[in-house]
Each structure stands twice: as C-alpha cells, then as structure tokens.
Amino acid sequence: MRRKYTHKGYTMTMVYNKDAKKKNTNLSINSDLLQKAKDNNINLSSTLEKTLEDKLRDKEIQKWQETNKDAIESYNQAIEKRGLFGNNFRRF
C-alpha cells in the first residue's frame, strides 16, 4: 500500500518508504564543503535524505505533468471555448 502526503495543497503518493531500513554508503564530497558543514553542525544524512526526497518529488511531478499534458491542454481548450460550468450562475 502506498502512503499519501499533502504537498502545496495536493495529495500525492509518497516517493519512497520512510520506514525502510537505513543503509550505509560512501560519498565523495568537496573537502571544504564537508568541513564547513561539520563546523555548522549540519547533519549530512538528514540533509541528503531531505534533498533527495525533494528532487524525487519534483521528478514525479514533472512525469505526471508530462503524462497528462495532452489531457490538460484539451481541458484548457474546452474551458476557453465553452467557459466554466458555473459561469452562468456567477453574480460577480
């Protein structure tokens, strides 16, 4: 079962399982950047996880938009041509 989350008012499927086991890994990083992060008590693991999550979410949004591009364009054209359903009832 995929979990849902809300992002900017939209309910979306989580991009990864946050309950999955952590795994050690090796990374190469600029030594000055690493030292400055350590000097500022920046937790590398949590920072990387958050950044990767944001990147993955952005990629999923882009994929969804590309997949639904034709339908969105078609809907927008129909609205432009016929207007919104409730336009006749508006008083403003």
OpenMM code with the backbone's topology and positions (N, CA, C; nanometers):
from openmm import Vec3, app, unit

residues = "MET ARG ARG LYS TYR THR HIS LYS GLY TYR THR MET THR MET VAL TYR ASN LYS ASP ALA LYS LYS LYS ASN THR ASN LEU SER ILE ASN SER ASP LEU LEU GLN LYS ALA LYS ASP ASN ASN ILE ASN LEU SER SER THR LEU GLU LYS THR LEU GLU ASP LYS LEU ARG ASP LYS GLU ILE GLN LYS TRP GLN GLU THR ASN LYS ASP ALA ILE GLU SER TYR ASN GLN ALA ILE GLU LYS ARG GLY LEU PHE GLY ASN ASN PHE ARG ARG PHE".split()
positions = [
    Vec3(0.0833, -0.1179, 0.0000),
    Vec3(0.0000, 0.0000, 0.0000),
    Vec3(0.0881, 0.1246, 0.0000),
    Vec3(0.0642, 0.2157, -0.0924),
    Vec3(0.1424, 0.3384, -0.0998),
    Vec3(0.0796, 0.4440, -0.0105),
    Vec3(0.1605, 0.5124, 0.0621),
    Vec3(0.1116, 0.6160, 0.1523),
    Vec3(0.0929, 0.7463, 0.0769),
    Vec3(0.0079, 0.8298, 0.1315),
    Vec3(-0.0219, 0.9596, 0.0710),
    Vec3(0.0353, 1.0702, 0.1585),
    Vec3(0.0663, 1.1830, 0.0979),
    Vec3(0.1067, 1.3007, 0.1718),
    Vec3(0.0508, 1.4224, 0.0998),
    Vec3(0.0465, 1.5344, 0.1700),
    Vec3(-0.0033, 1.6573, 0.1105),
    Vec3(0.1131, 1.7520, 0.0904),
    Vec3(0.1220, 1.8064, -0.0308),
    Vec3(0.2294, 1.8989, -0.0662),
    Vec3(0.1667, 2.0136, -0.1433),
    Vec3(0.1797, 2.1344, -0.0918),
    Vec3(0.1239, 2.2538, -0.1563),
    Vec3(-0.0242, 2.2367, -0.1867),
    Vec3(-0.0961, 2.1738, -0.0944),
    Vec3(-0.2397, 2.1590, -0.1096),
    Vec3(-0.2839, 2.0399, -0.1928),
    Vec3(-0.1901, 1.9632, -0.2473),
    Vec3(-0.2236, 1.8475, -0.3299),
    Vec3(-0.1902, 1.7200, -0.2550),
    Vec3(-0.2777, 1.6207, -0.2629),
    Vec3(-0.2496, 1.4910, -0.2029),
    Vec3(-0.1772, 1.4074, -0.3061),
    Vec3(-0.0614, 1.3549, -0.2665),
    Vec3(0.0226, 1.2794, -0.3588),
    Vec3(0.0709, 1.1513, -0.2913),
    Vec3(0.1177, 1.0593, -0.3706),
    Vec3(0.1756, 0.9364, -0.3187),
    Vec3(0.3187, 0.9641, -0.2739),
    Vec3(0.3579, 0.9055, -0.1613),
    Vec3(0.4946, 0.9227, -0.1127),
    Vec3(0.5931, 0.8707, -0.2155),
    Vec3(0.7066, 0.9374, -0.2267),
    Vec3(0.8055, 0.8992, -0.3267),
    Vec3(0.8961, 0.7849, -0.2808),
    Vec3(0.8949, 0.7557, -0.1518),
    Vec3(0.9746, 0.6442, -0.1005),
    Vec3(0.9208, 0.6011, 0.0358),
    Vec3(0.9635, 0.4847, 0.0786),
    Vec3(0.9202, 0.4288, 0.2068),
    Vec3(1.0084, 0.4843, 0.3185),
    Vec3(0.9542, 0.5728, 0.3985),
    Vec3(1.0318, 0.6350, 0.5064),
    Vec3(1.0630, 0.5372, 0.6193),
    Vec3(0.9955, 0.4242, 0.6223),
    Vec3(1.0205, 0.3243, 0.7261),
    Vec3(1.1255, 0.2217, 0.6848),
    Vec3(1.1759, 0.2322, 0.5629),
    Vec3(1.2765, 0.1369, 0.5156),
    Vec3(1.4046, 0.1497, 0.5984),
    Vec3(1.4756, 0.0393, 0.6070),
    Vec3(1.5995, 0.0326, 0.6831),
    Vec3(1.7036, 0.1269, 0.6228),
    Vec3(1.7809, 0.1918, 0.7086),
    Vec3(1.8899, 0.2788, 0.6631),
    Vec3(2.0046, 0.1924, 0.6132),
    Vec3(2.0786, 0.2431, 0.5165),
    Vec3(2.1913, 0.1700, 0.4594),
    Vec3(2.3132, 0.2619, 0.4538),
    Vec3(2.4258, 0.2112, 0.5008),
    Vec3(2.5495, 0.2878, 0.4929),
    Vec3(2.5924, 0.2996, 0.3480),
    Vec3(2.6512, 0.4143, 0.3156),
    Vec3(2.7008, 0.4348, 0.1795),
    Vec3(2.8202, 0.5285, 0.1845),
    Vec3(2.9005, 0.5258, 0.0810),
    Vec3(3.0162, 0.6146, 0.0713),
    Vec3(2.9892, 0.7205, -0.0344),
    Vec3(3.0263, 0.8435, -0.0031),
    Vec3(3.0100, 0.9545, -0.0963),
    Vec3(3.1408, 1.0305, -0.1074),
    Vec3(3.1611, 1.0913, -0.2213),
    Vec3(3.2733, 1.1835, -0.2377),
    Vec3(3.2169, 1.3235, -0.2361),
    Vec3(3.2783, 1.4096, -0.1563),
    Vec3(3.2285, 1.5462, -0.1421),
    Vec3(3.3472, 1.6407, -0.1276),
    Vec3(3.3311, 1.7600, -0.1745),
    Vec3(3.4345, 1.8621, -0.1643),
    Vec3(3.4756, 1.8769, -0.0180),
    Vec3(3.6048, 1.8691, 0.0084),
    Vec3(3.6535, 1.8683, 0.1466),
    Vec3(3.6217, 1.9977, 0.2208),
    Vec3(3.6288, 2.1120, 0.1525),
    Vec3(3.5973, 2.2390, 0.2179),
    Vec3(3.4486, 2.2457, 0.2527),
    Vec3(3.3647, 2.2000, 0.1609),
    Vec3(3.2212, 2.1975, 0.1860),
    Vec3(3.1885, 2.1070, 0.3042),
    Vec3(3.2522, 1.9902, 0.3083),
    Vec3(3.2308, 1.8965, 0.4189),
    Vec3(3.2720, 1.9589, 0.5518),
    Vec3(3.3879, 2.0240, 0.5543),
    Vec3(3.4354, 2.0858, 0.6785),
    Vec3(3.3419, 2.1964, 0.7247),
    Vec3(3.2952, 2.2785, 0.6319),
    Vec3(3.2035, 2.3868, 0.6688),
    Vec3(3.0708, 2.3309, 0.7207),
    Vec3(3.0247, 2.2220, 0.6633),
    Vec3(2.9020, 2.1575, 0.7120),
    Vec3(2.9224, 2.1068, 0.8545),
    Vec3(3.0357, 2.0421, 0.8775),
    Vec3(3.0663, 1.9929, 1.0130),
    Vec3(3.0779, 2.1071, 1.1120),
    Vec3(3.1476, 2.2156, 1.0711),
    Vec3(3.1643, 2.3318, 1.1588),
    Vec3(3.0300, 2.3938, 1.1971),
    Vec3(2.9315, 2.3789, 1.1109),
    Vec3(2.7991, 2.4363, 1.1353),
    Vec3(2.6983, 2.3330, 1.1848),
    Vec3(2.7496, 2.2182, 1.2284),
    Vec3(2.6663, 2.1107, 1.2841),
    Vec3(2.5510, 2.0698, 1.1919),
    Vec3(2.5794, 2.0603, 1.0632),
    Vec3(2.4788, 2.0168, 0.9662),
    Vec3(2.4843, 1.8650, 0.9572),
    Vec3(2.3716, 1.8016, 0.9802),
    Vec3(2.3618, 1.6561, 0.9739),
    Vec3(2.3561, 1.6156, 0.8262),
    Vec3(2.4618, 1.5539, 0.7781),
    Vec3(2.4718, 1.5199, 0.6360),
    Vec3(2.3663, 1.4189, 0.5929),
    Vec3(2.3415, 1.3194, 0.6745),
    Vec3(2.2450, 1.2151, 0.6386),
    Vec3(2.1055, 1.2727, 0.6209),
    Vec3(2.0591, 1.3494, 0.7189),
    Vec3(1.9233, 1.4036, 0.7093),
    Vec3(1.9129, 1.5085, 0.5989),
    Vec3(2.0203, 1.5859, 0.5787),
    Vec3(2.0207, 1.6869, 0.4725),
    Vec3(2.0138, 1.6209, 0.3356),
    Vec3(2.0914, 1.5146, 0.3165),
    Vec3(2.0890, 1.4440, 0.1893),
    Vec3(1.9537, 1.3782, 0.1664),
    Vec3(1.8981, 1.3128, 0.2686),
    Vec3(1.7671, 1.2484, 0.2548),
    Vec3(1.6602, 1.3497, 0.2150),
    Vec3(1.6582, 1.4643, 0.2824),
    Vec3(1.5577, 1.5669, 0.2522),
    Vec3(1.5755, 1.6201, 0.1099),
    Vec3(1.6991, 1.6444, 0.0703),
    Vec3(1.7261, 1.6953, -0.0642),
    Vec3(1.6867, 1.5939, -0.1703),
    Vec3(1.7212, 1.4670, -0.1487),
    Vec3(1.6833, 1.3627, -0.2438),
    Vec3(1.5320, 1.3474, -0.2520),
    Vec3(1.4644, 1.3546, -0.1385),
    Vec3(1.3186, 1.3457, -0.1369),
    Vec3(1.2572, 1.4594, -0.2190),
    Vec3(1.3084, 1.5809, -0.2006),
    Vec3(1.2583, 1.6954, -0.2763),
    Vec3(1.2815, 1.6773, -0.4263),
    Vec3(1.3997, 1.6300, -0.4623),
    Vec3(1.4324, 1.6067, -0.6042),
    Vec3(1.3416, 1.4993, -0.6634),
    Vec3(1.3212, 1.3902, -0.5898),
    Vec3(1.2341, 1.2828, -0.6380),
    Vec3(1.0904, 1.3305, -0.6538),
    Vec3(1.0433, 1.4085, -0.5587),
    Vec3(0.9075, 1.4631, -0.5664),
    Vec3(0.8941, 1.5511, -0.6904),
    Vec3(0.9931, 1.6373, -0.7137),
    Vec3(0.9901, 1.7235, -0.8316),
    Vec3(0.9881, 1.6416, -0.9608),
    Vec3(1.0672, 1.5346, -0.9648),
    Vec3(1.0698, 1.4468, -1.0828),
    Vec3(0.9351, 1.3797, -1.1044),
    Vec3(0.8708, 1.3339, -0.9967),
    Vec3(0.7394, 1.2702, -1.0095),
    Vec3(0.6351, 1.3700, -1.0578),
    Vec3(0.6431, 1.4928, -1.0101),
    Vec3(0.5503, 1.5968, -1.0560),
    Vec3(0.5720, 1.6229, -1.2048),
    Vec3(0.6980, 1.6328, -1.2463),
    Vec3(0.7287, 1.6543, -1.3881),
    Vec3(0.6771, 1.5395, -1.4739),
    Vec3(0.6974, 1.4160, -1.4267),
    Vec3(0.6479, 1.2988, -1.5013),
    Vec3(0.4968, 1.3034, -1.5136),
    Vec3(0.4274, 1.3361, -1.4028),
    Vec3(0.2819, 1.3419, -1.4043),
    Vec3(0.2350, 1.4495, -1.5032),
    Vec3(0.2993, 1.5658, -1.4975),
    Vec3(0.2607, 1.6749, -1.5872),
    Vec3(0.2823, 1.6359, -1.7332),
    Vec3(0.3926, 1.5695, -1.7614),
    Vec3(0.4210, 1.5261, -1.8991),
    Vec3(0.3208, 1.4197, -1.9437),
    Vec3(0.2912, 1.3255, -1.8563),
    Vec3(0.1954, 1.2193, -1.8886),
    Vec3(0.0569, 1.2762, -1.9164),
    Vec3(0.0188, 1.3789, -1.8424),
    Vec3(-0.1153, 1.4352, -1.8523),
    Vec3(-0.1222, 1.5641, -1.9345),
    Vec3(-0.0134, 1.5968, -2.0019),
    Vec3(-0.0040, 1.7208, -2.0781),
    Vec3(-0.1174, 1.7357, -2.1799),
    Vec3(-0.1432, 1.6327, -2.2584),
    Vec3(-0.2472, 1.6403, -2.3611),
    Vec3(-0.3853, 1.6597, -2.3002),
    Vec3(-0.4129, 1.5876, -2.1927),
    Vec3(-0.5432, 1.5999, -2.1273),
    Vec3(-0.5612, 1.7397, -2.0679),
    Vec3(-0.4577, 1.7927, -2.0092),
    Vec3(-0.4649, 1.9268, -1.9501),
    Vec3(-0.4871, 2.0312, -2.0589),
    Vec3(-0.4139, 2.0182, -2.1707),
    Vec3(-0.4305, 2.1117, -2.2820),
    Vec3(-0.5717, 2.1032, -2.3388),
    Vec3(-0.6223, 1.9823, -2.3539),
    Vec3(-0.7567, 1.9619, -2.4058),
    Vec3(-0.8610, 2.0243, -2.3133),
    Vec3(-0.8457, 2.0034, -2.1854),
    Vec3(-0.9379, 2.0605, -2.0866),
    Vec3(-0.9334, 2.2132, -2.0917),
    Vec3(-0.8131, 2.2685, -2.0955),
    Vec3(-0.7991, 2.4142, -2.1006),
    Vec3(-0.8632, 2.4720, -2.2269),
    Vec3(-0.8476, 2.4034, -2.3396),
    Vec3(-0.9098, 2.4489, -2.4641),
    Vec3(-1.0623, 2.4446, -2.4535),
    Vec3(-1.1155, 2.3399, -2.3927),
    Vec3(-1.2602, 2.3282, -2.3761),
    Vec3(-1.3129, 2.4399, -2.2862),
    Vec3(-1.2410, 2.4713, -2.1802),
    Vec3(-1.2814, 2.5795, -2.0897),
    Vec3(-1.2759, 2.7130, -2.1624),
    Vec3(-1.1716, 2.7331, -2.2397),
    Vec3(-1.1579, 2.8572, -2.3148),
    Vec3(-1.2724, 2.8730, -2.4154),
    Vec3(-1.3121, 2.7632, -2.4772),
    Vec3(-1.4173, 2.7651, -2.5792),
    Vec3(-1.5568, 2.7800, -2.5172),
    Vec3(-1.5853, 2.7014, -2.4130),
    Vec3(-1.7202, 2.6957, -2.3572),
    Vec3(-1.7346, 2.7657, -2.2224),
    Vec3(-1.6257, 2.7955, -2.1583),
    Vec3(-1.6318, 2.8558, -2.0246),
    Vec3(-1.6533, 2.7487, -1.9184),
    Vec3(-1.6509, 2.7919, -1.7939),
    Vec3(-1.6721, 2.7007, -1.6819),
    Vec3(-1.8202, 2.6731, -1.6620),
    Vec3(-1.8505, 2.5587, -1.6073),
    Vec3(-1.9886, 2.5165, -1.5843),
    Vec3(-2.0678, 2.6212, -1.5070),
    Vec3(-2.0103, 2.6747, -1.4039),
    Vec3(-2.0823, 2.7661, -1.3160),
    Vec3(-2.0815, 2.9117, -1.3598),
    Vec3(-2.0229, 2.9429, -1.4722),
    Vec3(-2.0164, 3.0826, -1.5163),
    Vec3(-2.1538, 3.1482, -1.5278),
    Vec3(-2.2540, 3.0728, -1.5686),
    Vec3(-2.3888, 3.1287, -1.5859),
    Vec3(-2.4520, 3.1684, -1.4535),
    Vec3(-2.4026, 3.1129, -1.3446),
    Vec3(-2.4625, 3.1383, -1.2136),
    Vec3(-2.3873, 3.2436, -1.1333),
    Vec3(-2.2773, 3.2885, -1.1846),
    Vec3(-2.1974, 3.3889, -1.1133),
    Vec3(-2.2688, 3.5220, -1.1076),
    Vec3(-2.2483, 3.5925, -0.9978),
    Vec3(-2.3070, 3.7255, -0.9828),
    Vec3(-2.1975, 3.8320, -0.9673),
    Vec3(-2.0753, 3.7957, -1.0016),
    Vec3(-1.9660, 3.8931, -0.9915),
    Vec3(-1.8878, 3.8987, -1.1186),
] * unit.nanometer
topology = app.Topology()
chain = topology.addChain("A")
for resn in residues:
    res = topology.addResidue(resn, chain)
    for name in ("N", "CA", "C"):
        topology.addAtom(name, app.Element.getBySymbol(name[0]), res)
